[in-house]
Amino acid sequence: NGKKCLDLALQKIYDVIILDIKMPIMTGDLVLKELLKEYKVREKTKPYIIAVTAYCLREDREKYLSMGFDDYIPKPICIGDLKGSLNTYIECLLKN
């Protein structure tokens, strides 16, 4: 559930978090909002956070990216989409 995800993400450092938007107790967009706030307060480096959702219209992608997600993968997840997202993350690491 989203609350458990939030708790785990604040206890340990992760490089990548794949966050489902539709979760019980706390939705993925609320988890993201809390994570961004906590990482800023704690001055921690934000992990690469990927939204995973069944909402798959073009405007949905833009919506989640504008919220602060680093990438977006529609459901059902295709291995090619996941590889592409992780490759984007790795390219960002190599540039910095």
KOLMAR-716940 format. One record per atom (N, C-alpha, C, O, CB): chain; residue number from 1; y negated, x, z negated; atom name; residue in one letter. Coordinates in Angstrom, 2 decimals, padded with zeros to 5 digits, m for minus. Glycine has a CB too. Layout:
BEGIN
   c     k        c2        c1        c3    a   r
   A   NUM         Y         X         Z   CA   A
...
REM end
This chain:
BEGIN
   c     k        c2        c1        c3    a   r
   A     1    001.18    000.83    000.00    N   N
   A     1    000.00    000.00    000.00   CA   N
   A     1   m001.24    000.88    000.00    C   N
   A     1   m001.16    002.08   m000.26    O   N
   A     1    000.00   m000.95   m001.21   CB   N
   A     2   m002.38    000.28    000.29    N   G
   A     2   m003.61    001.04    000.43   CA   G
   A     2   m004.06    001.73   m000.85    C   G
   A     2   m004.58    002.85   m000.80    O   G
   A     2   m004.68    000.15    000.90   CB   G
   A     3   m003.89    001.08   m001.97    N   K
   A     3   m004.29    001.68   m003.25   CA   K
   A     3   m003.48    002.93   m003.53    C   K
   A     3   m004.02    003.95   m003.96    O   K
   A     3   m004.13    000.67   m004.40   CB   K
   A     4   m002.19    002.85   m003.28    N   K
   A     4   m001.31    004.02   m003.49   CA   K
   A     4   m001.72    005.16   m002.56    C   K
   A     4   m001.73    006.32   m002.96    O   K
   A     4    000.17    003.63   m003.27   CB   K
   A     5   m002.04    004.83   m001.33    N   C
   A     5   m002.49    005.82   m000.36   CA   C
   A     5   m003.76    006.51   m000.85    C   C
   A     5   m003.88    007.73   m000.80    O   C
   A     5   m002.73    005.17    001.02   CB   C
   A     6   m004.71    005.72   m001.33    N   L
   A     6   m005.96    006.27   m001.84   CA   L
   A     6   m005.70    007.21   m003.01    C   L
   A     6   m006.23    008.32   m003.05    O   L
   A     6   m006.91    005.14   m002.27   CB   L
   A     7   m004.88    006.77   m003.94    N   D
   A     7   m004.57    007.60   m005.11   CA   D
   A     7   m003.94    008.93   m004.70    C   D
   A     7   m004.33    009.99   m005.21    O   D
   A     7   m003.62    006.85   m006.06   CB   D
   A     8   m002.98    008.88   m003.79    N   L
   A     8   m002.32    010.10   m003.33   CA   L
   A     8   m003.29    011.03   m002.60    C   L
   A     8   m003.26    012.25   m002.79    O   L
   A     8   m001.14    009.76   m002.42   CB   L
   A     9   m004.14    010.45   m001.77    N   A
   A     9   m005.08    011.26   m000.99   CA   A
   A     9   m006.12    011.95   m001.87    C   A
   A     9   m006.68    012.98   m001.49    O   A
   A     9   m005.79    010.38    000.03   CB   A
   A    10   m006.37    011.40   m003.05    N   L
   A    10   m007.34    012.01   m003.96   CA   L
   A    10   m006.68    013.00   m004.92    C   L
   A    10   m007.38    013.80   m005.55    O   L
   A    10   m008.05    010.93   m004.76   CB   L
   A    11   m005.36    012.97   m005.02    N   Q
   A    11   m004.64    013.88   m005.91   CA   Q
   A    11   m004.27    015.19   m005.24    C   Q
   A    11   m004.16    016.22   m005.90    O   Q
   A    11   m003.40    013.21   m006.43   CB   Q
   A    12   m004.08    015.16   m003.95    N   K
   A    12   m003.57    016.31   m003.21   CA   K
   A    12   m004.39    016.51   m001.95    C   K
   A    12   m004.96    015.56   m001.41    O   K
   A    12   m002.07    016.12   m002.87   CB   K
   A    13   m004.46    017.74   m001.47    N   I
   A    13   m005.20    018.03   m000.24   CA   I
   A    13   m004.26    017.82    000.95    C   I
   A    13   m003.17    018.39    001.01    O   I
   A    13   m005.77    019.48   m000.26   CB   I
   A    14   m004.71    017.01    001.89    N   Y
   A    14   m003.96    016.76    003.13   CA   Y
   A    14   m004.80    017.20    004.31    C   Y
   A    14   m006.02    017.08    004.28    O   Y
   A    14   m003.58    015.26    003.26   CB   Y
   A    15   m004.16    017.72    005.34    N   D
   A    15   m004.86    018.09    006.56   CA   D
   A    15   m005.10    016.87    007.44    C   D
   A    15   m006.17    016.73    008.04    O   D
   A    15   m004.07    019.15    007.34   CB   D
   A    16   m004.11    015.99    007.49    N   V
   A    16   m004.16    014.80    008.34   CA   V
   A    16   m003.66    013.60    007.53    C   V
   A    16   m002.68    013.70    006.80    O   V
   A    16   m003.32    014.98    009.64   CB   V
   A    17   m004.35    012.49    007.67    N   I
   A    17   m003.89    011.23    007.07   CA   I
   A    17   m003.82    010.21    008.19    C   I
   A    17   m004.81    009.96    008.88    O   I
   A    17   m004.85    010.74    005.90   CB   I
   A    18   m002.64    009.62    008.36    N   I
   A    18   m002.46    008.54    009.33   CA   I
   A    18   m002.52    007.25    008.52    C   I
   A    18   m001.63    006.96    007.73    O   I
   A    18   m001.09    008.68    010.14   CB   I
   A    19   m003.57    006.48    008.73    N   L
   A    19   m003.89    005.36    007.87   CA   L
   A    19   m003.77    004.04    008.61    C   L
   A    19   m004.53    003.77    009.55    O   L
   A    19   m005.30    005.52    007.32   CB   L
   A    20   m002.82    003.22    008.20    N   D
   A    20   m002.65    001.89    008.78   CA   D
   A    20   m003.80    001.01    008.33    C   D
   A    20   m004.19    001.05    007.16    O   D
   A    20   m001.28    001.27    008.38   CB   D
   A    21   m004.34    000.22    009.22    N   I
   A    21   m005.46   m000.66    008.88   CA   I
   A    21   m004.97   m001.85    008.05    C   I
   A    21   m005.65   m002.25    007.10    O   I
   A    21   m006.17   m001.15    010.16   CB   I
   A    22   m003.84   m002.40    008.38    N   K
   A    22   m003.33   m003.60    007.71   CA   K
   A    22   m002.31   m003.19    006.66    C   K
   A    22   m001.13   m002.99    006.97    O   K
   A    22   m002.70   m004.59    008.73   CB   K
   A    23   m002.76   m003.07    005.40    N   M
   A    23   m001.87   m002.72    004.29   CA   M
   A    23   m002.10   m003.70    003.15    C   M
   A    23   m003.19   m004.25    003.01    O   M
   A    23   m002.10   m001.25    003.82   CB   M
   A    24   m001.07   m003.92    002.33    N   P
   A    24   m001.27   m004.77    001.16   CA   P
   A    24   m002.16   m004.10    000.12    C   P
   A    24   m002.30   m002.88    000.11    O   P
   A    24    000.08   m005.14    000.54   CB   P
   A    25   m002.74   m004.89   m000.73    N   I
   A    25   m003.58   m004.50   m001.86   CA   I
   A    25   m004.94   m003.97   m001.41    C   I
   A    25   m005.97   m004.43   m001.91    O   I
   A    25   m002.88   m003.45   m002.69   CB   I
   A    26   m004.97   m003.02   m000.49    N   M
   A    26   m006.23   m002.44   m000.02   CA   M
   A    26   m006.07   m002.07    001.45    C   M
   A    26   m005.16   m001.32    001.80    O   M
   A    26   m006.63   m001.19   m000.89   CB   M
   A    27   m006.95   m002.59    002.30    N   T
   A    27   m006.84   m002.32    003.74   CA   T
   A    27   m007.25   m000.89    004.07    C   T
   A    27   m007.93   m000.22    003.28    O   T
   A    27   m007.70   m003.31    004.53   CB   T
   A    28   m006.85   m000.44    005.23    N   G
   A    28   m007.15    000.93    005.65   CA   G
   A    28   m008.62    001.22    005.76    C   G
   A    28   m009.05    002.33    005.44    O   G
   A    28   m006.50    001.20    006.94   CB   G
   A    29   m009.42    000.25    006.22    N   D
   A    29   m010.85    000.50    006.31   CA   D
   A    29   m011.49    000.64    004.93    C   D
   A    29   m012.44    001.41    004.77    O   D
   A    29   m011.53   m000.62    007.09   CB   D
   A    30   m010.98   m000.08    003.94    N   L
   A    30   m011.49    000.09    002.57   CA   L
   A    30   m011.04    001.42    001.98    C   L
   A    30   m011.80    002.07    001.25    O   L
   A    30   m011.01   m001.06    001.67   CB   L
   A    31   m009.82    001.83    002.29    N   V
   A    31   m009.34    003.14    001.83   CA   V
   A    31   m010.23    004.23    002.42    C   V
   A    31   m010.65    005.15    001.70    O   V
   A    31   m007.84    003.36    002.25   CB   V
   A    32   m010.52    004.14    003.71    N   L
   A    32   m011.39    005.13    004.36   CA   L
   A    32   m012.75    005.19    003.67    C   L
   A    32   m013.26    006.27    003.38    O   L
   A    32   m011.56    004.80    005.86   CB   L
   A    33   m013.33    004.04    003.43    N   K
   A    33   m014.65    003.98    002.80   CA   K
   A    33   m014.64    004.70    001.44    C   K
   A    33   m015.55    005.47    001.13    O   K
   A    33   m015.09    002.50    002.62   CB   K
   A    34   m013.61    004.44    000.65    N   E
   A    34   m013.49    005.08   m000.67   CA   E
   A    34   m013.24    006.59   m000.53    C   E
   A    34   m013.81    007.38   m001.28    O   E
   A    34   m012.36    004.43   m001.47   CB   E
   A    35   m012.40    006.96    000.42    N   L
   A    35   m012.13    008.38    000.63   CA   L
   A    35   m013.40    009.13    001.03    C   L
   A    35   m013.68    010.20    000.48    O   L
   A    35   m011.06    008.56    001.71   CB   L
   A    36   m014.15    008.59    001.95    N   L
   A    36   m015.38    009.25    002.40   CA   L
   A    36   m016.35    009.41    001.24    C   L
   A    36   m016.99    010.45    001.10    O   L
   A    36   m016.04    008.45    003.55   CB   L
   A    37   m016.45    008.39    000.41    N   K
   A    37   m017.35    008.46   m000.74   CA   K
   A    37   m016.87    009.52   m001.73    C   K
   A    37   m017.68    010.32   m002.21    O   K
   A    37   m017.44    007.09   m001.44   CB   K
   A    38   m015.58    009.55   m002.03    N   E
   A    38   m015.03    010.50   m002.98   CA   E
   A    38   m015.10    011.94   m002.49    C   E
   A    38   m015.41    012.85   m003.26    O   E
   A    38   m013.61    010.14   m003.30   CB   E
   A    39   m014.80    012.15   m001.20    N   Y
   A    39   m014.86    013.51   m000.66   CA   Y
   A    39   m016.29    014.04   m000.71    C   Y
   A    39   m016.50    015.23   m000.96    O   Y
   A    39   m014.33    013.55    000.78   CB   Y
   A    40   m017.25    013.17   m000.49    N   K
   A    40   m018.66    013.59   m000.54   CA   K
   A    40   m019.05    013.95   m001.97    C   K
   A    40   m019.67    014.99   m002.21    O   K
   A    40   m019.59    012.47    000.02   CB   K
   A    41   m018.69    013.10   m002.92    N   V
   A    41   m019.02    013.34   m004.33   CA   V
   A    41   m018.35    014.61   m004.84    C   V
   A    41   m018.96    015.42   m005.54    O   V
   A    41   m018.60    012.14   m005.20   CB   V
   A    42   m017.09    014.79   m004.48    N   R
   A    42   m016.32    015.95   m004.96   CA   R
   A    42   m016.56    017.20   m004.12    C   R
   A    42   m016.04    018.27   m004.43    O   R
   A    42   m014.84    015.62   m004.97   CB   R
   A    43   m017.34    017.05   m003.07    N   E
   A    43   m017.61    018.14   m002.13   CA   E
   A    43   m016.33    018.78   m001.59    C   E
   A    43   m016.21    020.00   m001.51    O   E
   A    43   m018.46    019.20   m002.81   CB   E
   A    44   m015.39    017.91   m001.23    N   K
   A    44   m014.13    018.35   m000.64   CA   K
   A    44   m014.20    018.19    000.87    C   K
   A    44   m014.92    017.33    001.38    O   K
   A    44   m012.92    017.56   m001.23   CB   K
   A    45   m013.45    019.02    001.56    N   T
   A    45   m013.35    018.88    003.00   CA   T
   A    45   m012.53    017.64    003.34    C   T
   A    45   m011.44    017.43    002.80    O   T
   A    45   m012.71    020.14    003.63   CB   T
   A    46   m013.06    016.84    004.22    N   K
   A    46   m012.39    015.61    004.63   CA   K
   A    46   m011.23    015.93    005.56    C   K
   A    46   m011.39    016.72    006.49    O   K
   A    46   m013.38    014.63    005.31   CB   K
   A    47   m010.07    015.33    005.32    N   P
   A    47   m008.97    015.52    006.27   CA   P
   A    47   m009.26    014.77    007.58    C   P
   A    47   m010.17    013.95    007.64    O   P
   A    47   m007.64    015.04    005.66   CB   P
   A    48   m008.49    015.05    008.58    N   Y
   A    48   m008.55    014.34    009.85   CA   Y
   A    48   m007.85    013.01    009.63    C   Y
   A    48   m006.65    012.98    009.34    O   Y
   A    48   m007.88    015.18    011.04   CB   Y
   A    49   m008.58    011.91    009.75    N   I
   A    49   m008.02    010.59    009.41   CA   I
   A    49   m007.88    009.76    010.68    C   I
   A    49   m008.85    009.52    011.40    O   I
   A    49   m008.92    009.86    008.38   CB   I
   A    50   m006.65    009.34    010.93    N   I
   A    50   m006.31    008.58    012.14   CA   I
   A    50   m006.05    007.13    011.76    C   I
   A    50   m005.22    006.86    010.89    O   I
   A    50   m005.08    009.20    012.86   CB   I
   A    51   m006.75    006.21    012.41    N   A
   A    51   m006.51    004.78    012.21   CA   A
   A    51   m005.33    004.35    013.08    C   A
   A    51   m005.24    004.71    014.25    O   A
   A    51   m007.79    003.94    012.55   CB   A
   A    52   m004.43    003.59    012.49    N   V
   A    52   m003.30    003.01    013.23   CA   V
   A    52   m003.39    001.50    013.05    C   V
   A    52   m003.45    001.00    011.93    O   V
   A    52   m001.91    003.57    012.72   CB   V
   A    53   m003.41    000.78    014.17    N   T
   A    53   m003.59   m000.66    014.07   CA   T
   A    53   m003.05   m001.39    015.29    C   T
   A    53   m002.90   m000.82    016.37    O   T
   A    53   m005.05   m000.98    013.90   CB   T
   A    54   m002.76   m002.67    015.08    N   A
   A    54   m002.33   m003.54    016.18   CA   A
   A    54   m003.55   m004.08    016.93    C   A
   A    54   m003.41   m004.64    018.02    O   A
   A    54   m001.47   m004.70    015.65   CB   A
   A    55   m004.74   m003.91    016.36    N   Y
   A    55   m005.96   m004.30    017.06   CA   Y
   A    55   m006.22   m003.27    018.15    C   Y
   A    55   m006.54   m002.12    017.85    O   Y
   A    55   m007.20   m004.42    016.08   CB   Y
   A    56   m006.08   m003.68    019.42    N   C
   A    56   m006.07   m002.66    020.46   CA   C
   A    56   m007.02   m002.92    021.62    C   C
   A    56   m006.78   m002.47    022.74    O   C
   A    56   m004.70   m002.53    020.99   CB   C
   A    57   m008.08   m003.64    021.37    N   L
   A    57   m009.10   m003.81    022.40   CA   L
   A    57   m010.01   m002.59    022.41    C   L
   A    57   m010.11   m001.87    021.41    O   L
   A    57   m009.91   m005.10    022.18   CB   L
   A    58   m010.69   m002.36    023.52    N   R
   A    58   m011.58   m001.20    023.63   CA   R
   A    58   m012.62   m001.21    022.51    C   R
   A    58   m012.91   m000.17    021.92    O   R
   A    58   m012.29   m001.20    025.01   CB   R
   A    59   m013.17   m002.39    022.20    N   E
   A    59   m014.18   m002.46    021.15   CA   E
   A    59   m013.59   m002.19    019.76    C   E
   A    59   m014.32   m001.76    018.86    O   E
   A    59   m014.86   m003.82    021.17   CB   E
   A    60   m012.29   m002.43    019.58    N   D
   A    60   m011.65   m002.10    018.31   CA   D
   A    60   m011.63   m000.59    018.10    C   D
   A    60   m011.90   m000.11    017.00    O   D
   A    60   m010.22   m002.67    018.26   CB   D
   A    61   m011.31    000.14    019.14    N   R
   A    61   m011.31    001.60    019.06   CA   R
   A    61   m012.69    002.11    018.62    C   R
   A    61   m012.80    002.93    017.71    O   R
   A    61   m010.92    002.22    020.41   CB   R
   A    62   m013.72    001.62    019.28    N   E
   A    62   m015.08    002.03    018.96   CA   E
   A    62   m015.45    001.64    017.52    C   E
   A    62   m016.13    002.38    016.82    O   E
   A    62   m016.07    001.41    019.95   CB   E
   A    63   m015.01    000.47    017.12    N   K
   A    63   m015.29   m000.01    015.76   CA   K
   A    63   m014.73    000.95    014.71    C   K
   A    63   m015.42    001.32    013.77    O   K
   A    63   m014.70   m001.43    015.55   CB   K
   A    64   m013.47    001.35    014.88    N   Y
   A    64   m012.84    002.22    013.89   CA   Y
   A    64   m013.41    003.63    013.93    C   Y
   A    64   m013.56    004.27    012.89    O   Y
   A    64   m011.34    002.26    014.11   CB   Y
   A    65   m013.72    004.12    015.11    N   L
   A    65   m014.33    005.45    015.20   CA   L
   A    65   m015.72    005.46    014.56    C   L
   A    65   m016.11    006.43    013.92    O   L
   A    65   m014.42    005.90    016.68   CB   L
   A    66   m016.47    004.37    014.75    N   S
   A    66   m017.81    004.31    014.16   CA   S
   A    66   m017.76    004.17    012.64    C   S
   A    66   m018.73    004.49    011.96    O   S
   A    66   m018.60    003.15    014.76   CB   S
   A    67   m016.64    003.68    012.10    N   M
   A    67   m016.47    003.58    010.65   CA   M
   A    67   m016.29    004.95    010.00    C   M
   A    67   m016.55    005.13    008.81    O   M
   A    67   m015.27    002.71    010.32   CB   M
   A    68   m015.85    005.93    010.80    N   G
   A    68   m015.64    007.27    010.26   CA   G
   A    68   m014.24    007.80    010.47    C   G
   A    68   m013.94    008.93    010.07    O   G
   A    68   m015.94    007.26    008.82   CB   G
   A    69   m013.36    007.01    011.09    N   F
   A    69   m012.05    007.54    011.45   CA   F
   A    69   m012.25    008.60    012.51    C   F
   A    69   m013.16    008.50    013.34    O   F
   A    69   m011.08    006.40    011.94   CB   F
   A    70   m011.40    009.62    012.50    N   D
   A    70   m011.51    010.69    013.49   CA   D
   A    70   m010.82    010.35    014.79    C   D
   A    70   m011.19    010.86    015.85    O   D
   A    70   m010.94    011.96    012.93   CB   D
   A    71   m009.83    009.48    014.72    N   D
   A    71   m009.12    009.06    015.92   CA   D
   A    71   m008.50    007.70    015.66    C   D
   A    71   m008.53    007.19    014.54    O   D
   A    71   m008.05    010.10    016.35   CB   D
   A    72   m007.92    007.14    016.70    N   Y
   A    72   m007.39    005.77    016.66   CA   Y
   A    72   m006.13    005.73    017.52    C   Y
   A    72   m006.12    006.22    018.65    O   Y
   A    72   m008.45    004.73    017.17   CB   Y
   A    73   m005.08    005.15    016.98    N   I
   A    73   m003.83    004.99    017.73   CA   I
   A    73   m003.42    003.52    017.61    C   I
   A    73   m003.25    003.01    016.50    O   I
   A    73   m002.70    005.95    017.19   CB   I
   A    74   m003.24    002.83    018.75    N   P
   A    74   m002.80    001.44    018.69   CA   P
   A    74   m001.29    001.35    018.43    C   P
   A    74   m000.54    002.27    018.75    O   P
   A    74   m003.15    000.71    020.00   CB   P
   A    75   m000.88    000.24    017.83    N   K
   A    75    000.54   m000.04    017.63   CA   K
   A    75    001.06   m000.79    018.84    C   K
   A    75    000.28   m001.50    019.47    O   K
   A    75    000.79   m000.85    016.31   CB   K
   A    76    002.30   m000.68    019.19    N   P
   A    76    003.27    000.23    018.60   CA   P
   A    76    002.92    001.67    018.95    C   P
   A    76    002.43    001.96    020.04    O   P
   A    76    004.70   m000.11    019.07   CB   P
   A    77    003.17    002.56    018.01    N   I
   A    77    002.80    003.96    018.19   CA   I
   A    77    003.70    004.61    019.23    C   I
   A    77    004.92    004.54    019.15    O   I
   A    77    002.88    004.73    016.85   CB   I
   A    78    003.07    005.24    020.21    N   C
   A    78    003.80    006.02    021.21   CA   C
   A    78    003.69    007.49    020.80    C   C
   A    78    002.63    007.93    020.37    O   C
   A    78    003.23    005.78    022.67   CB   C
   A    79    004.75    008.22    020.94    N   I
   A    79    004.77    009.63    020.56   CA   I
   A    79    003.68    010.40    021.31    C   I
   A    79    003.10    011.34    020.76    O   I
   A    79    006.15    010.24    020.83   CB   I
   A    80    003.42    010.02    022.55    N   G
   A    80    002.38    010.69    023.34   CA   G
   A    80    000.99    010.50    022.72    C   G
   A    80    000.18    011.43    022.70    O   G
   A    80    002.38    010.16    024.77   CB   G
   A    81    000.72    009.29    022.21    N   D
   A    81   m000.57    009.04    021.55   CA   D
   A    81   m000.70    009.87    020.27    C   D
   A    81   m001.76    010.43    020.00    O   D
   A    81   m000.72    007.55    021.22   CB   D
   A    82    000.38    009.94    019.51    N   L
   A    82    000.36    010.72    018.27   CA   L
   A    82    000.17    012.21    018.59    C   L
   A    82   m000.62    012.89    017.93    O   L
   A    82    001.67    010.49    017.47   CB   L
   A    83    000.90    012.71    019.59    N   K
   A    83    000.74    014.11    019.99   CA   K
   A    83   m000.68    014.39    020.44    C   K
   A    83   m001.26    015.41    020.08    O   K
   A    83    001.71    014.47    021.10   CB   K
   A    84   m001.25    013.47    021.22    N   G
   A    84   m002.61    013.65    021.71   CA   G
   A    84   m003.61    013.72    020.57    C   G
   A    84   m004.52    014.55    020.58    O   G
   A    84   m002.98    012.53    022.65   CB   G
   A    85   m003.45    012.84    019.59    N   S
   A    85   m004.35    012.84    018.45   CA   S
   A    85   m004.22    014.12    017.63    C   S
   A    85   m005.23    014.70    017.23    O   S
   A    85   m004.07    011.63    017.57   CB   S
   A    86   m003.01    014.55    017.38    N   L
   A    86   m002.80    015.78    016.63   CA   L
   A    86   m003.29    017.01    017.40    C   L
   A    86   m003.81    017.95    016.81    O   L
   A    86   m001.32    015.95    016.28   CB   L
   A    87   m003.13    016.99    018.73    N   N
   A    87   m003.66    018.08    019.54   CA   N
   A    87   m005.19    018.14    019.47    C   N
   A    87   m005.78    019.22    019.44    O   N
   A    87   m003.21    017.93    021.01   CB   N
   A    88   m005.82    016.98    019.45    N   T
   A    88   m007.28    016.93    019.29   CA   T
   A    88   m007.68    017.55    017.97    C   T
   A    88   m008.65    018.31    017.90    O   T
   A    88   m007.80    015.47    019.38   CB   T
   A    89   m006.96    017.23    016.92    N   Y
   A    89   m007.21    017.82    015.60   CA   Y
   A    89   m007.07    019.34    015.64    C   Y
   A    89   m007.92    020.06    015.11    O   Y
   A    89   m006.25    017.21    014.55   CB   Y
   A    90   m006.01    019.82    016.26    N   I
   A    90   m005.77    021.26    016.34   CA   I
   A    90   m006.87    021.95    017.14    C   I
   A    90   m007.32    023.04    016.78    O   I
   A    90   m004.39    021.54    016.97   CB   I
   A    91   m007.31    021.32    018.23    N   E
   A    91   m008.41    021.88    019.02   CA   E
   A    91   m009.68    021.99    018.19    C   E
   A    91   m010.42    022.97    018.30    O   E
   A    91   m008.66    021.02    020.27   CB   E
   A    92   m009.94    020.97    017.35    N   C
   A    92   m011.12    021.02    016.47   CA   C
   A    92   m011.01    022.18    015.49    C   C
   A    92   m012.00    022.86    015.21    O   C
   A    92   m011.27    019.69    015.69   CB   C
   A    93   m009.81    022.42    014.97    N   L
   A    93   m009.60    023.53    014.04   CA   L
   A    93   m009.85    024.87    014.72    C   L
   A    93   m010.46    025.77    014.14    O   L
   A    93   m008.18    023.48    013.48   CB   L
   A    94   m009.38    024.99    015.95    N   L
   A    94   m009.54    026.25    016.67   CA   L
   A    94   m010.98    026.54    017.04    C   L
   A    94   m011.36    027.71    017.14    O   L
   A    94   m008.71    026.22    017.92   CB   L
   A    95   m011.79    025.49    017.23    N   K
   A    95   m013.19    025.68    017.58   CA   K
   A    95   m014.01    026.11    016.36    C   K
   A    95   m015.04    026.77    016.49    O   K
   A    95   m013.77    024.39    018.17   CB   K
   A    96   m013.54    025.74    015.18    N   N
   A    96   m014.30    026.06    013.96   CA   N
   A    96   m013.78    027.27    013.34    C   N
   A    96   m014.29    027.70    012.31    O   N
   A    96   m014.26    024.94    012.97   CB   N
REM end
